[in-house]
Amino acid sequence: MPMYRAKVQCFVGNTLRSAGEEFEYNGEPFAHIEKVGGKAADPAPEAAVESEPAKKKWTPKVKRGSNKGSDK
C-alpha cells in the first residue's frame, strides 16, 4: 500500500491528519498529500470486452386481445 505524507492538516481516509504525518492510503491522491513511498495500488480491472452482443434469453409474450401474431 502506498505511503503518503500530509502537507497540511487535512481529512484523509475518515481520519484527521496533521501536517507531516505519514500514513497508508489507497484512495485518489490530491493536492494536500504527497507520496513518500510504498508500492502503488493495483489498477482497477478493465471492463471485459465482449466480442458478440448479448443474446436475449427470452422473448416477450404477446398480450391477450392483440391481433399481433394471430392467424385470424
Backbone as CSV, one residue per row, in Angstrom:
resi,resn,N_x,N_y,N_z,CA_x,CA_y,CA_z,C_x,C_y,C_z
1,MET,0.855,-1.168,0.000,0.000,0.000,0.000,0.905,1.236,0.000
2,PRO,0.567,2.231,-0.805,1.420,3.420,-0.884,1.400,4.245,0.404
3,MET,2.533,4.864,0.682,2.664,5.728,1.856,2.598,7.186,1.409
4,TYR,1.878,7.992,2.159,1.721,9.417,1.864,2.071,10.240,3.089
5,ARG,2.378,11.521,2.866,2.640,12.470,3.949,1.709,13.656,3.740
6,ALA,1.071,14.092,4.820,0.183,15.253,4.752,1.012,16.518,4.702
7,LYS,0.733,17.391,3.740,1.434,18.675,3.631,0.881,19.676,4.649
8,VAL,-0.420,19.641,4.863,-1.114,20.493,5.828,-2.102,19.627,6.585
9,GLN,-2.685,20.149,7.630,-3.688,19.383,8.350,-4.895,19.173,7.431
10,CYS,-5.287,17.910,7.249,-6.369,17.597,6.323,-7.090,16.330,6.778
11,PHE,-8.221,16.079,6.166,-9.056,14.920,6.475,-8.869,13.901,5.361
12,VAL,-8.245,12.745,5.679,-7.961,11.715,4.682,-8.364,10.367,5.253
13,GLY,-9.121,9.618,4.497,-9.486,8.259,4.916,-10.226,8.218,6.228
14,ASN,-11.191,9.108,6.415,-12.008,9.185,7.632,-11.194,9.510,8.883
15,THR,-10.027,10.134,8.706,-9.166,10.494,9.832,-8.574,11.878,9.593
16,LEU,-8.488,12.662,10.652,-7.849,13.972,10.574,-6.342,13.766,10.672
17,ARG,-5.611,14.196,9.646,-4.155,14.024,9.601,-3.464,15.354,9.869
18,SER,-2.413,15.322,10.672,-1.623,16.526,10.977,-0.576,16.742,9.891
19,ALA,-0.101,17.963,9.772,0.947,18.277,8.799,2.200,17.463,9.117
20,GLY,2.774,16.796,8.107,3.978,15.988,8.290,3.715,14.546,8.681
21,GLU,2.495,14.187,8.976,2.162,12.814,9.378,2.210,11.891,8.170
22,GLU,2.825,10.707,8.323,2.886,9.710,7.262,1.859,8.625,7.540
23,PHE,1.205,8.158,6.474,0.132,7.169,6.624,-0.039,6.401,5.319
24,GLU,-0.691,5.240,5.429,-1.019,4.436,4.257,-2.371,4.901,3.733
25,TYR,-2.471,4.991,2.404,-3.709,5.478,1.798,-3.859,4.858,0.412
26,ASN,-5.046,4.312,0.133,-5.297,3.644,-1.144,-6.193,4.444,-2.074
27,GLY,-6.687,5.586,-1.643,-7.614,6.367,-2.460,-6.907,7.227,-3.490
28,GLU,-7.682,8.132,-4.086,-7.156,9.046,-5.087,-6.260,10.097,-4.420
29,PRO,-5.061,10.334,-4.955,-4.207,11.385,-4.393,-4.767,12.768,-4.715
30,PHE,-4.477,13.741,-3.851,-4.935,15.109,-4.064,-3.859,16.069,-3.594
31,ALA,-4.104,17.374,-3.704,-3.074,18.395,-3.516,-2.507,18.465,-2.098
32,HIS,-3.220,18.038,-1.088,-2.775,18.197,0.300,-1.912,17.057,0.819
33,ILE,-1.682,16.037,-0.013,-0.815,14.928,0.399,0.228,14.680,-0.682
34,GLU,1.373,14.110,-0.281,2.417,13.764,-1.246,2.852,12.330,-1.002
35,LYS,3.160,11.614,-2.065,3.586,10.228,-1.963,5.033,10.182,-1.502
36,VAL,5.312,9.346,-0.495,6.678,9.239,0.027,7.258,7.847,-0.183
37,GLY,6.461,6.890,-0.597,6.997,5.556,-0.844,5.901,4.517,-0.855
38,GLY,6.355,3.284,-0.894,5.407,2.181,-0.896,5.055,1.750,-2.294
39,LYS,4.419,0.622,-2.368,4.018,0.040,-3.635,2.729,0.696,-4.110
40,ALA,2.629,0.950,-5.391,1.417,1.553,-5.951,0.263,0.571,-5.854
41,ALA,-0.918,1.097,-5.705,-2.115,0.264,-5.632,-2.341,-0.420,-6.972
42,ASP,-2.932,-1.612,-6.932,-3.237,-2.326,-8.165,-4.248,-1.532,-8.972
43,PRO,-4.043,-1.408,-10.273,-5.017,-0.673,-11.081,-6.343,-1.427,-11.130
44,ALA,-7.406,-0.692,-11.291,-8.729,-1.310,-11.355,-8.813,-2.186,-12.595
45,PRO,-9.418,-3.367,-12.478,-9.531,-4.228,-13.651,-10.416,-3.572,-14.704
46,GLU,-9.998,-3.691,-15.950,-10.769,-3.102,-17.037,-12.007,-3.942,-17.298
47,ALA,-13.033,-3.291,-17.788,-14.271,-3.996,-18.103,-14.008,-4.980,-19.236
48,ALA,-14.579,-6.153,-19.111,-14.409,-7.170,-20.136,-15.106,-6.723,-21.421
49,VAL,-14.412,-6.887,-22.524,-14.976,-6.503,-23.812,-15.561,-7.749,-24.457
50,GLU,-16.836,-7.673,-24.776,-17.489,-8.818,-25.395,-17.341,-8.727,-26.901
51,SER,-17.063,-9.866,-27.545,-16.905,-9.869,-28.984,-18.266,-9.898,-29.687
52,GLU,-19.270,-10.473,-29.054,-20.602,-10.553,-29.639,-21.595,-9.842,-28.721
53,PRO,-22.621,-9.234,-29.290,-23.637,-8.626,-28.431,-24.399,-9.715,-27.660
54,ALA,-24.865,-9.364,-26.500,-25.584,-10.322,-25.664,-26.878,-10.732,-26.356
55,LYS,-27.200,-12.009,-26.269,-28.429,-12.509,-26.869,-29.532,-12.502,-25.825
56,LYS,-30.757,-12.291,-26.278,-31.893,-12.332,-25.361,-32.117,-13.765,-24.899
57,LYS,-32.411,-13.917,-23.633,-32.664,-15.240,-23.084,-34.121,-15.652,-23.267
58,TRP,-34.964,-14.672,-23.514,-36.385,-14.951,-23.679,-36.980,-13.907,-24.612
59,THR,-38.152,-14.209,-25.111,-38.863,-13.240,-25.934,-40.145,-12.877,-25.206
60,PRO,-40.549,-11.629,-25.239,-41.767,-11.241,-24.532,-42.994,-11.863,-25.177
61,LYS,-43.945,-12.244,-24.331,-45.181,-12.833,-24.831,-46.093,-11.733,-25.355
62,VAL,-46.930,-12.096,-26.302,-47.888,-11.153,-26.858,-49.033,-11.003,-25.870
63,LYS,-49.486,-9.762,-25.668,-50.584,-9.528,-24.744,-51.879,-10.098,-25.301
64,ARG,-52.728,-10.542,-24.421,-54.030,-11.080,-24.843,-54.862,-9.971,-25.466
65,GLY,-55.625,-10.331,-26.475,-56.508,-9.389,-27.106,-55.861,-8.617,-28.236
66,SER,-54.583,-8.791,-28.450,-53.946,-8.075,-29.549,-54.007,-8.941,-30.792
67,ASN,-53.946,-8.334,-31.929,-54.017,-9.068,-33.193,-52.626,-9.511,-33.679
68,LYS,-51.619,-9.072,-33.027,-50.268,-9.413,-33.435,-50.000,-10.890,-33.189
69,GLY,-49.562,-11.565,-34.207,-49.195,-12.956,-34.073,-50.338,-13.932,-34.259
70,SER,-51.527,-13.437,-34.501,-52.659,-14.365,-34.693,-52.882,-14.593,-36.176
71,ASP,-53.471,-15.737,-36.493,-53.717,-16.099,-37.902,-55.100,-15.639,-38.356
72,LYS,-55.832,-14.946,-37.553,-57.210,-14.571,-37.908,-57.259,-13.436,-38.883
